[in-house]
Amino acid sequence: FQEKINGRRRKNFIHALSSREGGSMVTTHEDKADMIHQHFTQLLCRGKTRGQTINWDSLELPRIQNDGLDNPFSEEELWEAIKASPAEKAPGPD
């Protein structure tokens, strides 16, 4: 059992990352974490505004369900949703 787990850990380990801009390679854990953080920060930039809004009334939901759908959510709510999700499953439409 331990051998199988260690083999999976070795297989899934990211040894190095290279940047698209300069092509430089990073190998330390801190540098890889910084590069991944920068990538997703650029990808999911917070400064963007929505180009379209959803007309929630057109969904014909009861008013009690419709009230909070367009409200911004807090970081705590996001973390609670992530923690409540099963760790062994990928998020999806089911």
C-alpha positions in Angstrom: 0.0 0.0 0.0 2.7 2.5 1.0 4.7 1.7 -2.2 1.6 2.5 -4.3 1.0 5.8 -2.5 4.7 6.8 -2.8 4.7 5.9 -6.5 1.6 8.1 -7.1 3.2 10.9 -5.2 6.4 10.7 -7.4 4.3 10.5 -10.5 2.2 13.6 -9.6 5.1 15.7 -8.4 5.8 18.8 -10.5 9.6 19.0 -10.7 9.9 22.3 -12.6 7.8 25.0 -14.3 8.8 27.3 -17.1 7.3 30.7 -17.8 5.9 31.6 -21.2 7.4 35.1 -21.2 11.1 34.4 -20.5 11.2 30.6 -20.6 13.0 30.6 -17.2 12.7 27.4 -15.2 11.8 27.4 -11.5 12.3 24.3 -9.3 11.9 25.4 -5.7 8.5 25.0 -4.0 8.2 28.7 -3.2 9.1 29.7 -6.8 6.6 27.2 -8.3 3.9 28.4 -5.9 4.6 32.1 -6.9 4.5 31.3 -10.6 1.2 29.3 -10.3 -0.3 32.2 -8.2 0.7 34.8 -10.8 -0.7 32.7 -13.6 -4.1 32.3 -12.0 -4.2 35.9 -10.8 -3.7 37.0 -14.4 -6.2 34.5 -15.7 -8.9 35.3 -13.1 -8.2 39.0 -12.8 -10.4 40.7 -10.2 -10.5 44.0 -12.1 -12.8 42.8 -14.8 -16.4 43.9 -14.8 -19.3 41.8 -16.1 -20.3 42.7 -19.6 -23.7 41.2 -19.2 -26.1 40.8 -16.3 -28.7 38.1 -15.8 -32.4 38.9 -15.6 -33.2 36.7 -12.6 -36.9 37.6 -12.9 -37.1 35.8 -16.2 -36.3 32.5 -14.5 -39.6 32.8 -12.6 -38.2 31.6 -9.3 -40.1 32.3 -6.1 -39.1 35.7 -4.8 -37.4 34.2 -1.7 -35.0 32.2 -3.9 -34.5 35.1 -6.3 -33.4 37.8 -3.8 -29.8 36.8 -3.2 -28.7 35.4 -6.5 -26.9 38.5 -7.8 -25.3 39.5 -4.5 -21.5 39.3 -4.2 -20.2 36.5 -2.0 -17.6 36.7 0.6 -14.3 34.8 0.8 -15.6 32.9 3.8 -18.6 31.7 1.9 -16.3 30.5 -0.9 -14.1 28.6 1.5 -17.1 27.0 3.2 -18.3 25.8 -0.2 -14.9 24.4 -1.1 -14.6 22.6 2.2 -18.1 21.2 1.9 -17.2 19.7 -1.5 -16.0 16.1 -1.6 -12.2 16.0 -2.0 -12.2 12.8 -4.2 -14.6 14.2 -6.8 -14.2 16.8 -9.5 -16.7 19.6 -9.6 -19.3 19.2 -12.3 -22.9 19.5 -13.3 -24.1 16.5 -11.2 
